[in-house]
Amino acid sequence: MADPYRWFEEPESAETSAWVEAQNELSMPWLESIREHTAIEARLTELWDYERYGVPFKEGGLYFFSRNDGLQDQSVWYVTDSLDAEARVLIDPNGFSEDGTIALSGLSISPDGRYAAYSTSDGGTDWDTWRLRDVATGEDLDDEIRFTKFTGVSWSADGESFYYSRYPLGDDGAGDDKKAVMVYRHVVGTPQGEDELIYDIPEHPERNPYAAVTEDGRYLILNVQEGYLTNAVYYRDLTRGDAPVVELLDGWDARYGFLGNVGTVFYFQTNLDAPRERVIAIDVEQPARENWREVIPQREEVLEDTSLVGGRLIASYLQDVKPVVEILSTEGEMLRA
């Protein structure tokens, strides 16, 4: 089969850049010549020009939130010591580049509120570069994490390190996204070359593992992806330095979304035997399938999303083309809607 456009898969190549420039030279004069162009631009600017805030969150006793004054290309991130104190700028991505092509693509605050790990993307590429910023001073550390795509970072409980997934290096010294990612642990203040390889699956190079630390800091959850229809979930007990990776869910028979844990009990939203989704609980000390517990059964409405927050399950359903949110106990008892 002919494949004449394979070169488009390299967005930073000279050939692709030349093609984009040629397209802009052809299209922009024509678009700007349209009589209604000025009126449409003015109306859209009017609609977009309003102050807006993101939902704040709290880490290490500090509050973090985003704000856009109305026409800023990117929202600015702020930090404050209390809800009634004046906030200070933490990260203003509008100053990353003069032409505005470098975007803030990810943000993660350490549990003690000491560090902000943030990623940038240049020119719309999927490749991200992660850096660390001291929240108190607003200054960046020397840490730089490269060769990542589609991954966040997940902090250890002590805030001294984080886990992330990155691609192996190719012959050209850059990340090779034709291969599977590997999970690494980065210690704050050290070069990326010293990062510890935590987990990879060389026998299945098409499977990509991504790591997340549970809220209590006890477990490292490894979500292993191969396509969209199914996934696997493994874990490691971080309280034991020699603990092996346990392949908890490795049947590749459904999608399993890890919601969180209460002690040794893990909660998952899954479509296993439930095309409209349900929630199950697995005690990792009794992981056999006959011991699994159904917490929220499948029902007529589609279960779109579930969160485990403050010892409660927050379930969002799609009912008559509108969202309905229910709060349940971890035993599945309906508390309120």
Contacts in CASP RR format, 6 or more apart in sequence:
PFRMAT RR
TARGET T0000
AUTHOR 0000-0000-0000
METHOD contacts of the structure
MODEL  1
MADPYRWFEEPESAETSAWVEAQNELSMPWLESIREHTAIEARLTELWDY
ERYGVPFKEGGLYFFSRNDGLQDQSVWYVTDSLDAEARVLIDPNGFSEDG
TIALSGLSISPDGRYAAYSTSDGGTDWDTWRLRDVATGEDLDDEIRFTKF
TGVSWSADGESFYYSRYPLGDDGAGDDKKAVMVYRHVVGTPQGEDELIYD
IPEHPERNPYAAVTEDGRYLILNVQEGYLTNAVYYRDLTRGDAPVVELLD
GWDARYGFLGNVGTVFYFQTNLDAPRERVIAIDVEQPARENWREVIPQRE
EVLEDTSLVGGRLIASYLQDVKPVVEILSTEGEMLRA
7 13 0 8 1.000
7 15 0 8 1.000
7 16 0 8 1.000
8 16 0 8 1.000
8 19 0 8 1.000
10 16 0 8 1.000
11 124 0 8 1.000
11 125 0 8 1.000
12 125 0 8 1.000
31 37 0 8 1.000
45 71 0 8 1.000
48 70 0 8 1.000
48 71 0 8 1.000
49 70 0 8 1.000
49 71 0 8 1.000
50 70 0 8 1.000
51 67 0 8 1.000
51 68 0 8 1.000
51 69 0 8 1.000
51 70 0 8 1.000
52 67 0 8 1.000
52 68 0 8 1.000
52 70 0 8 1.000
52 75 0 8 1.000
53 65 0 8 1.000
53 66 0 8 1.000
53 67 0 8 1.000
54 65 0 8 1.000
54 66 0 8 1.000
54 67 0 8 1.000
54 75 0 8 1.000
55 65 0 8 1.000
56 63 0 8 1.000
56 64 0 8 1.000
56 65 0 8 1.000
57 63 0 8 1.000
57 64 0 8 1.000
57 65 0 8 1.000
57 109 0 8 1.000
58 64 0 8 1.000
59 109 0 8 1.000
59 110 0 8 1.000
59 111 0 8 1.000
59 112 0 8 1.000
59 113 0 8 1.000
60 111 0 8 1.000
60 112 0 8 1.000
60 113 0 8 1.000
60 114 0 8 1.000
61 81 0 8 1.000
61 113 0 8 1.000
62 79 0 8 1.000
62 80 0 8 1.000
62 81 0 8 1.000
62 109 0 8 1.000
62 113 0 8 1.000
62 135 0 8 1.000
63 79 0 8 1.000
63 80 0 8 1.000
63 81 0 8 1.000
63 82 0 8 1.000
63 83 0 8 1.000
63 87 0 8 1.000
64 77 0 8 1.000
64 78 0 8 1.000
64 79 0 8 1.000
64 90 0 8 1.000
64 109 0 8 1.000
65 77 0 8 1.000
65 78 0 8 1.000
65 80 0 8 1.000
65 87 0 8 1.000
66 75 0 8 1.000
66 76 0 8 1.000
66 77 0 8 1.000
66 78 0 8 1.000
67 75 0 8 1.000
67 76 0 8 1.000
67 78 0 8 1.000
68 74 0 8 1.000
68 75 0 8 1.000
68 76 0 8 1.000
72 94 0 8 1.000
73 94 0 8 1.000
73 100 0 8 1.000
74 93 0 8 1.000
74 94 0 8 1.000
74 103 0 8 1.000
74 104 0 8 1.000
75 93 0 8 1.000
76 89 0 8 1.000
76 91 0 8 1.000
76 92 0 8 1.000
76 93 0 8 1.000
76 94 0 8 1.000
77 89 0 8 1.000
77 90 0 8 1.000
77 91 0 8 1.000
77 92 0 8 1.000
77 104 0 8 1.000
77 107 0 8 1.000
77 116 0 8 1.000
78 87 0 8 1.000
78 88 0 8 1.000
78 89 0 8 1.000
78 90 0 8 1.000
79 87 0 8 1.000
79 88 0 8 1.000
79 90 0 8 1.000
79 135 0 8 1.000
80 86 0 8 1.000
80 87 0 8 1.000
80 88 0 8 1.000
90 116 0 8 1.000
90 133 0 8 1.000
90 135 0 8 1.000
90 138 0 8 1.000
91 104 0 8 1.000
91 107 0 8 1.000
91 116 0 8 1.000
91 118 0 8 1.000
91 133 0 8 1.000
93 102 0 8 1.000
93 103 0 8 1.000
93 104 0 8 1.000
93 120 0 8 1.000
94 100 0 8 1.000
96 102 0 8 1.000
96 103 0 8 1.000
96 104 0 8 1.000
96 120 0 8 1.000
97 122 0 8 1.000
101 122 0 8 1.000
101 123 0 8 1.000
101 124 0 8 1.000
102 120 0 8 1.000
102 121 0 8 1.000
102 122 0 8 1.000
102 123 0 8 1.000
103 120 0 8 1.000
103 121 0 8 1.000
103 122 0 8 1.000
103 123 0 8 1.000
103 124 0 8 1.000
104 118 0 8 1.000
104 119 0 8 1.000
104 120 0 8 1.000
105 119 0 8 1.000
105 120 0 8 1.000
105 121 0 8 1.000
105 128 0 8 1.000
106 118 0 8 1.000
106 119 0 8 1.000
106 128 0 8 1.000
106 152 0 8 1.000
107 116 0 8 1.000
107 117 0 8 1.000
107 118 0 8 1.000
107 119 0 8 1.000
108 116 0 8 1.000
108 117 0 8 1.000
108 118 0 8 1.000
108 152 0 8 1.000
108 153 0 8 1.000
108 154 0 8 1.000
108 155 0 8 1.000
108 162 0 8 1.000
109 115 0 8 1.000
109 116 0 8 1.000
109 117 0 8 1.000
109 135 0 8 1.000
109 155 0 8 1.000
110 116 0 8 1.000
110 117 0 8 1.000
110 155 0 8 1.000
110 159 0 8 1.000
110 162 0 8 1.000
111 155 0 8 1.000
111 157 0 8 1.000
111 158 0 8 1.000
111 159 0 8 1.000
112 158 0 8 1.000
112 159 0 8 1.000
113 135 0 8 1.000
114 134 0 8 1.000
114 135 0 8 1.000
114 136 0 8 1.000
114 159 0 8 1.000
115 132 0 8 1.000
115 133 0 8 1.000
115 134 0 8 1.000
115 135 0 8 1.000
115 141 0 8 1.000
115 159 0 8 1.000
115 188 0 8 1.000
116 132 0 8 1.000
116 133 0 8 1.000
116 135 0 8 1.000
117 130 0 8 1.000
117 131 0 8 1.000
117 132 0 8 1.000
117 153 0 8 1.000
117 155 0 8 1.000
117 162 0 8 1.000
118 130 0 8 1.000
118 131 0 8 1.000
118 133 0 8 1.000
119 128 0 8 1.000
119 129 0 8 1.000
119 130 0 8 1.000
119 131 0 8 1.000
119 148 0 8 1.000
119 152 0 8 1.000
120 128 0 8 1.000
120 129 0 8 1.000
120 131 0 8 1.000
121 127 0 8 1.000
121 128 0 8 1.000
122 129 0 8 1.000
126 149 0 8 1.000
126 150 0 8 1.000
127 146 0 8 1.000
127 147 0 8 1.000
127 148 0 8 1.000
127 149 0 8 1.000
128 148 0 8 1.000
128 149 0 8 1.000
128 151 0 8 1.000
129 144 0 8 1.000
129 145 0 8 1.000
129 146 0 8 1.000
129 148 0 8 1.000
130 143 0 8 1.000
130 144 0 8 1.000
130 145 0 8 1.000
130 146 0 8 1.000
130 148 0 8 1.000
130 153 0 8 1.000
130 164 0 8 1.000
131 140 0 8 1.000
131 141 0 8 1.000
131 143 0 8 1.000
131 144 0 8 1.000
131 145 0 8 1.000
132 140 0 8 1.000
132 141 0 8 1.000
132 143 0 8 1.000
132 188 0 8 1.000
132 189 0 8 1.000
133 139 0 8 1.000
133 140 0 8 1.000
133 141 0 8 1.000
134 140 0 8 1.000
134 141 0 8 1.000
141 188 0 8 1.000
141 189 0 8 1.000
142 189 0 8 1.000
142 191 0 8 1.000
143 186 0 8 1.000
143 188 0 8 1.000
143 189 0 8 1.000
143 190 0 8 1.000
143 191 0 8 1.000
143 192 0 8 1.000
144 192 0 8 1.000
145 153 0 8 1.000
145 164 0 8 1.000
145 166 0 8 1.000
145 186 0 8 1.000
145 192 0 8 1.000
146 166 0 8 1.000
146 175 0 8 1.000
146 192 0 8 1.000
147 166 0 8 1.000
147 167 0 8 1.000
147 168 0 8 1.000
147 169 0 8 1.000
147 174 0 8 1.000
147 175 0 8 1.000
148 164 0 8 1.000
148 165 0 8 1.000
148 166 0 8 1.000
148 167 0 8 1.000
149 167 0 8 1.000
149 177 0 8 1.000
149 181 0 8 1.000
151 164 0 8 1.000
151 165 0 8 1.000
151 166 0 8 1.000
151 181 0 8 1.000
151 210 0 8 1.000
152 164 0 8 1.000
152 165 0 8 1.000
152 210 0 8 1.000
153 162 0 8 1.000
153 163 0 8 1.000
153 164 0 8 1.000
153 186 0 8 1.000
154 162 0 8 1.000
154 163 0 8 1.000
154 164 0 8 1.000
154 211 0 8 1.000
154 212 0 8 1.000
154 213 0 8 1.000
155 161 0 8 1.000
155 162 0 8 1.000
155 213 0 8 1.000
156 162 0 8 1.000
156 163 0 8 1.000
156 185 0 8 1.000
156 213 0 8 1.000
156 217 0 8 1.000
156 238 0 8 1.000
157 213 0 8 1.000
157 216 0 8 1.000
157 217 0 8 1.000
157 238 0 8 1.000
159 188 0 8 1.000
160 187 0 8 1.000
160 188 0 8 1.000
161 185 0 8 1.000
161 186 0 8 1.000
161 187 0 8 1.000
161 188 0 8 1.000
162 185 0 8 1.000
162 186 0 8 1.000
162 188 0 8 1.000
163 183 0 8 1.000
163 184 0 8 1.000
163 185 0 8 1.000
163 186 0 8 1.000
163 198 0 8 1.000
163 211 0 8 1.000
163 212 0 8 1.000
163 213 0 8 1.000
163 220 0 8 1.000
164 183 0 8 1.000
164 184 0 8 1.000
164 186 0 8 1.000
164 211 0 8 1.000
165 181 0 8 1.000
165 182 0 8 1.000
165 183 0 8 1.000
165 184 0 8 1.000
165 208 0 8 1.000
165 209 0 8 1.000
165 210 0 8 1.000
165 211 0 8 1.000
166 175 0 8 1.000
166 181 0 8 1.000
166 182 0 8 1.000
166 184 0 8 1.000
167 175 0 8 1.000
167 176 0 8 1.000
167 177 0 8 1.000
167 179 0 8 1.000
167 181 0 8 1.000
167 182 0 8 1.000
168 175 0 8 1.000
168 176 0 8 1.000
168 179 0 8 1.000
168 182 0 8 1.000
169 175 0 8 1.000
169 176 0 8 1.000
170 176 0 8 1.000
179 205 0 8 1.000
180 200 0 8 1.000
180 201 0 8 1.000
180 204 0 8 1.000
180 205 0 8 1.000
180 206 0 8 1.000
180 207 0 8 1.000
180 208 0 8 1.000
180 209 0 8 1.000
181 208 0 8 1.000
181 209 0 8 1.000
181 210 0 8 1.000
182 197 0 8 1.000
182 199 0 8 1.000
182 200 0 8 1.000
182 209 0 8 1.000
183 197 0 8 1.000
183 198 0 8 1.000
183 199 0 8 1.000
183 200 0 8 1.000
183 209 0 8 1.000
183 210 0 8 1.000
183 211 0 8 1.000
183 222 0 8 1.000
184 195 0 8 1.000
184 196 0 8 1.000
184 197 0 8 1.000
184 198 0 8 1.000
185 195 0 8 1.000
185 196 0 8 1.000
185 198 0 8 1.000
186 192 0 8 1.000
186 195 0 8 1.000
187 194 0 8 1.000
187 195 0 8 1.000
187 196 0 8 1.000
198 211 0 8 1.000
198 220 0 8 1.000
199 209 0 8 1.000
199 211 0 8 1.000
199 222 0 8 1.000
199 234 0 8 1.000
199 236 0 8 1.000
199 245 0 8 1.000
200 209 0 8 1.000
201 207 0 8 1.000
201 209 0 8 1.000
201 224 0 8 1.000
204 226 0 8 1.000
206 226 0 8 1.000
207 224 0 8 1.000
207 225 0 8 1.000
207 226 0 8 1.000
207 232 0 8 1.000
208 224 0 8 1.000
208 225 0 8 1.000
208 226 0 8 1.000
209 222 0 8 1.000
209 223 0 8 1.000
209 224 0 8 1.000
209 225 0 8 1.000
209 234 0 8 1.000
210 222 0 8 1.000
210 223 0 8 1.000
210 224 0 8 1.000
210 225 0 8 1.000
211 220 0 8 1.000
211 221 0 8 1.000
211 222 0 8 1.000
211 223 0 8 1.000
212 220 0 8 1.000
212 221 0 8 1.000
212 223 0 8 1.000
212 258 0 8 1.000
213 219 0 8 1.000
213 220 0 8 1.000
213 221 0 8 1.000
213 238 0 8 1.000
214 220 0 8 1.000
214 221 0 8 1.000
214 260 0 8 1.000
214 261 0 8 1.000
215 260 0 8 1.000
215 261 0 8 1.000
216 261 0 8 1.000
216 263 0 8 1.000
217 238 0 8 1.000
218 237 0 8 1.000
218 238 0 8 1.000
218 239 0 8 1.000
218 261 0 8 1.000
218 263 0 8 1.000
219 235 0 8 1.000
219 236 0 8 1.000
219 237 0 8 1.000
219 238 0 8 1.000
219 261 0 8 1.000
220 235 0 8 1.000
220 236 0 8 1.000
220 238 0 8 1.000
221 233 0 8 1.000
221 234 0 8 1.000
221 235 0 8 1.000
221 258 0 8 1.000
222 233 0 8 1.000
222 234 0 8 1.000
222 235 0 8 1.000
222 236 0 8 1.000
222 245 0 8 1.000
223 231 0 8 1.000
223 232 0 8 1.000
223 233 0 8 1.000
223 257 0 8 1.000
223 258 0 8 1.000
224 231 0 8 1.000
224 232 0 8 1.000
224 233 0 8 1.000
224 234 0 8 1.000
225 231 0 8 1.000
226 252 0 8 1.000
228 255 0 8 1.000
229 255 0 8 1.000
230 251 0 8 1.000
230 252 0 8 1.000
230 253 0 8 1.000
230 254 0 8 1.000
230 255 0 8 1.000
231 252 0 8 1.000
231 255 0 8 1.000
231 256 0 8 1.000
231 257 0 8 1.000
232 247 0 8 1.000
232 249 0 8 1.000
232 250 0 8 1.000
232 251 0 8 1.000
232 252 0 8 1.000
232 256 0 8 1.000
233 248 0 8 1.000
233 249 0 8 1.000
233 256 0 8 1.000
233 257 0 8 1.000
233 258 0 8 1.000
233 268 0 8 1.000
234 245 0 8 1.000
234 246 0 8 1.000
234 247 0 8 1.000
234 248 0 8 1.000
234 249 0 8 1.000
234 250 0 8 1.000
235 245 0 8 1.000
235 246 0 8 1.000
235 248 0 8 1.000
235 266 0 8 1.000
235 284 0 8 1.000
236 243 0 8 1.000
236 244 0 8 1.000
236 245 0 8 1.000
236 246 0 8 1.000
237 243 0 8 1.000
246 284 0 8 1.000
248 266 0 8 1.000
248 282 0 8 1.000
248 284 0 8 1.000
248 287 0 8 1.000
249 256 0 8 1.000
249 268 0 8 1.000
253 272 0 8 1.000
254 270 0 8 1.000
254 271 0 8 1.000
254 272 0 8 1.000
254 273 0 8 1.000
255 270 0 8 1.000
255 271 0 8 1.000
256 268 0 8 1.000
256 269 0 8 1.000
256 270 0 8 1.000
256 272 0 8 1.000
257 268 0 8 1.000
257 269 0 8 1.000
257 270 0 8 1.000
258 266 0 8 1.000
258 267 0 8 1.000
258 268 0 8 1.000
259 267 0 8 1.000
259 268 0 8 1.000
259 269 0 8 1.000
259 279 0 8 1.000
259 306 0 8 1.000
259 307 0 8 1.000
259 308 0 8 1.000
259 313 0 8 1.000
260 266 0 8 1.000
260 267 0 8 1.000
260 308 0 8 1.000
261 267 0 8 1.000
262 308 0 8 1.000
262 311 0 8 1.000
262 330 0 8 1.000
264 283 0 8 1.000
264 284 0 8 1.000
264 285 0 8 1.000
265 281 0 8 1.000
265 282 0 8 1.000
265 283 0 8 1.000
265 284 0 8 1.000
265 330 0 8 1.000
266 281 0 8 1.000
266 282 0 8 1.000
266 283 0 8 1.000
266 284 0 8 1.000
267 279 0 8 1.000
267 280 0 8 1.000
267 281 0 8 1.000
267 295 0 8 1.000
267 308 0 8 1.000
267 313 0 8 1.000
267 330 0 8 1.000
268 279 0 8 1.000
268 280 0 8 1.000
268 281 0 8 1.000
268 282 0 8 1.000
269 277 0 8 1.000
269 278 0 8 1.000
269 279 0 8 1.000
269 303 0 8 1.000
269 305 0 8 1.000
269 306 0 8 1.000
270 277 0 8 1.000
270 278 0 8 1.000
270 279 0 8 1.000
270 280 0 8 1.000
271 277 0 8 1.000
271 278 0 8 1.000
272 278 0 8 1.000
272 280 0 8 1.000
273 298 0 8 1.000
274 297 0 8 1.000
274 298 0 8 1.000
275 298 0 8 1.000
276 298 0 8 1.000
276 299 0 8 1.000
276 300 0 8 1.000
276 301 0 8 1.000
276 302 0 8 1.000
276 303 0 8 1.000
277 298 0 8 1.000
277 302 0 8 1.000
277 303 0 8 1.000
277 304 0 8 1.000
278 294 0 8 1.000
278 295 0 8 1.000
278 296 0 8 1.000
278 297 0 8 1.000
278 298 0 8 1.000
278 303 0 8 1.000
279 294 0 8 1.000
279 295 0 8 1.000
279 296 0 8 1.000
279 303 0 8 1.000
279 306 0 8 1.000
279 313 0 8 1.000
279 315 0 8 1.000
279 332 0 8 1.000
280 292 0 8 1.000
280 293 0 8 1.000
280 294 0 8 1.000
280 295 0 8 1.000
281 292 0 8 1.000
281 293 0 8 1.000
281 294 0 8 1.000
281 295 0 8 1.000
281 330 0 8 1.000
282 291 0 8 1.000
282 292 0 8 1.000
282 293 0 8 1.000
283 291 0 8 1.000
295 313 0 8 1.000
295 328 0 8 1.000
295 330 0 8 1.000
295 331 0 8 1.000
295 332 0 8 1.000
296 303 0 8 1.000
296 306 0 8 1.000
296 313 0 8 1.000
296 315 0 8 1.000
296 328 0 8 1.000
296 332 0 8 1.000
299 317 0 8 1.000
301 317 0 8 1.000
301 318 0 8 1.000
301 319 0 8 1.000
301 324 0 8 1.000
302 317 0 8 1.000
302 318 0 8 1.000
303 315 0 8 1.000
303 316 0 8 1.000
303 317 0 8 1.000
304 316 0 8 1.000
304 317 0 8 1.000
304 318 0 8 1.000
304 323 0 8 1.000
305 315 0 8 1.000
305 316 0 8 1.000
306 313 0 8 1.000
306 314 0 8 1.000
306 315 0 8 1.000
306 316 0 8 1.000
307 313 0 8 1.000
307 314 0 8 1.000
308 314 0 8 1.000
308 330 0 8 1.000
311 329 0 8 1.000
311 330 0 8 1.000
312 327 0 8 1.000
312 328 0 8 1.000
312 329 0 8 1.000
312 330 0 8 1.000
312 335 0 8 1.000
313 327 0 8 1.000
313 328 0 8 1.000
313 329 0 8 1.000
313 330 0 8 1.000
313 332 0 8 1.000
314 325 0 8 1.000
314 326 0 8 1.000
314 327 0 8 1.000
315 325 0 8 1.000
315 326 0 8 1.000
315 327 0 8 1.000
315 328 0 8 1.000
316 323 0 8 1.000
316 324 0 8 1.000
316 325 0 8 1.000
317 323 0 8 1.000
317 324 0 8 1.000
317 325 0 8 1.000
317 326 0 8 1.000
318 324 0 8 1.000
324 337 0 8 1.000
325 337 0 8 1.000
326 334 0 8 1.000
326 335 0 8 1.000
326 336 0 8 1.000
326 337 0 8 1.000
327 335 0 8 1.000
327 336 0 8 1.000
327 337 0 8 1.000
328 334 0 8 1.000
328 335 0 8 1.000
329 335 0 8 1.000
END
